[in-house]
Every structure is written in C-alpha cells, then in structure tokens.
Amino acid sequence: MSVCITIPSTTGDKYSWLSVYSHHPFVLDSVVWPSVLHYIIAKRFEGTLFEEDIRKCTFALLKTIVQPRYIIEEVDGMLHKVAVYGKQKVRARSDWGDVYSTYLKDAIYAKFSQNKHLIPKLVQTDGMQLIDRYIPDNAVCLEQLRTELAKPVAKKDIGVEQLYSNLKSIGANYSLGSLLGTFKHIKSIEGVDRYHPEMMEDAIQNILWASSPGPNMDDVIGFTKLISKGWSAVPPYVEELVKNIKSTIHDMDAGMGNDELFRTALLVLSFLGVTAKFQVIYPIKKDIKLPPKYRSYRSMPKKRITNSTSQKSKVYPPSKITITSDDW
C-alpha cells in the first residue's frame, strides 16, 4: 500500500466520513446512535443510566460529560483514588480493555451497513493504507470491512431473507395484531399521553413470557443485531415491511419522532423474526406485567382524567384490536 489516507478527527475534511466522530447515525441494541464515538464511549458504562445520557449527548458536550471525577475509597485498610462519571457517579466497566474492539467493530459495521452511500466510498479506497492517529483500531476495522465488502456475498448468507420469507404463511399478521394490542394496552395502563419504544420492549417481553419455555428476549435482541449489521443486504420486501410497520405505528401516534419510529419498528421486525424462526403464533396478552425497573416513559406527561369512568373508557382491550392482511 503506497498511498496512505490519514483519518481526521474533525468534520469538513475529505475523509471525515471514515472517522468515529462522523455524524452517520445507526441502530444497535434497538436504539439509534449518533456516531461510532457515542457508542464506544457509552458502552464503557453499559447497563447504567449514564449510558443513555451519553447516547443523547451532543458532540459539543460529549468530551465534557465523560470527564471523570475522583473519590477516595478504603479497600483492605488502604485508601484508593477511584474515577467516577456522571451525576450517578458510575464507574467504567473493568473488562473494557478486553471487549472494546468487539464493540468498535460492531459499531463501524452498523454505521456502514445502514448508511449505504458510504460503502462504495470505502471500497474505492482499496489499495490505500488507512491511518487513524486518534483511534488506531478504527483504521484496522475499516480495512477489515473493506476486504469483506470486496468479496461477493450472497444475500442468503445474511440469513434475513430465510427468516422472513414465511411470515405470512405462519400467521404473522395475527402475531403483529397481538403485539400492537399489548403495546396499546401498556400505554393505557401507564396513563401517559403518547407511545414510547420502551413500551414495545415491554409488550414483547410480556408476550414472550406467555410462551415460556419458548423463545425469549435474547432471541429478539439477537435478531435486532442481525438486521442492524446486515441491513445493506436485506431483501427489498423486508425494507418495505419496516416502512409498513412505521406507518402503522405512526397512525397510532403521529407524535413519535423518526428515530423512535425506527427503533420501535426494528423491535417489531425482530419479534416477527422470532415468529418465523420458531414457527409460533402468539396470542394477545391480557394480563400485563410491567417491569419495576427504570422506564423513561414513566416521566412523560399523564393523560388528563376527570373521573374513574373516563379512565375506564380510555382502556382498549387488546382483544378488540385486529390487523388484517390488507394492512400489509
């Protein structure tokens, strides 16, 4: 490789799109990430509220929000200086050095597979050495991805087409109706003004509980990652399916933002993938179990209720919600 490309850490450069700082959003773990940088910083604090704070942070404040503060702790009679982060004073995961490269690779692959216009630009750099002085592993991952993209890959290798080819034949519309009915019922129970992607997570979890010991939430998350990483090779009808799901949810709540719509649609699509893989048809879930753990939608404005009668009239039993084949 005689020609080198130095990847910048600023925008406006010819090769800024190669940087982890570039603003090319993608979906991983069922949420939208503004950049690769947001993802790899946030995953140092995976499973904490600070992870979500980082995901929602602007580029301008990103460097500030991850500045550590230090506290003194006594361990075995010795005083130690410990770094903590954010308002919650959380600590970075101790195994980050071991898992960092995996998270970086996942984010880079998702960035390019979901921003398809970047793929031919990356392929065109073939034969050139990529150098990133700020995050060297970024260049390594990009060169690996470039090599993979240069190889002809059949769509069937992604696995998505096979998973969704038999959706209609196994009653996917019925399962979708059950899911949307449970989704709507959770909103009524919580008494908030609008829908939220976390309600879809709770709806899926409730329906899967009923199928125990069948598929579980890990199966759904697995499909979400599969779709996210292989988005550039999904069949056209799967992309059309996402559009239809987004349209259906938008009809239920026109106030949902595009990121929330896509996140919710991706969860629905993953649920249908489980339906296709395990060949199951899920019934409507009437006895809802809401998780006691933190849910951001619980801080949303509540519905205005004048009396108990009006509250009752706002609850729509999921058994009355139907989705016909015409909706698809």
PENOR-V993688 format. One record per pair of residues at least 24 apart in sequence whose C-alpha atoms are under 6 Angstrom apart, sorted by the first residue. I is the first residue (numbers start at 1). J is the second residue. D is the distance in Angstrom with one decimal. If there is no record, write none. Layout:
i->I j->J d->D
i->I j->J d->D
This chain:
i->1 j->127 d->5.5
i->1 j->128 d->5.3
i->1 j->129 d->5.7
i->3 j->128 d->5.0
i->4 j->128 d->5.4
i->4 j->129 d->4.6
i->4 j->130 d->5.9
i->5 j->130 d->5.0
i->6 j->131 d->4.8
i->7 j->131 d->5.9
i->7 j->132 d->5.0
i->26 j->111 d->5.3
i->30 j->263 d->5.7
i->31 j->263 d->5.6
i->36 j->107 d->5.6
i->44 j->92 d->5.3
i->44 j->93 d->5.6
i->45 j->92 d->5.4
i->105 j->141 d->5.9
i->110 j->228 d->5.9
i->110 j->229 d->4.9
i->113 j->231 d->5.4
i->113 j->232 d->4.8
i->114 j->231 d->5.8
i->155 j->233 d->5.9
i->163 j->273 d->6.0
i->163 j->276 d->5.8
i->167 j->276 d->5.7
i->175 j->281 d->5.7
i->175 j->282 d->5.2
i->177 j->322 d->5.5
i->177 j->323 d->5.0
i->178 j->284 d->4.3
i->181 j->318 d->4.2
i->181 j->321 d->5.7
i->182 j->318 d->5.9
i->188 j->315 d->5.4
i->191 j->302 d->5.6
i->191 j->303 d->5.6
i->192 j->301 d->5.8
i->192 j->302 d->4.2
i->192 j->303 d->5.3
i->193 j->302 d->5.6
i->193 j->303 d->5.2
i->197 j->264 d->5.0
i->207 j->285 d->5.8
i->220 j->270 d->5.3
i->220 j->271 d->5.7
i->223 j->270 d->5.1
i->224 j->270 d->5.4
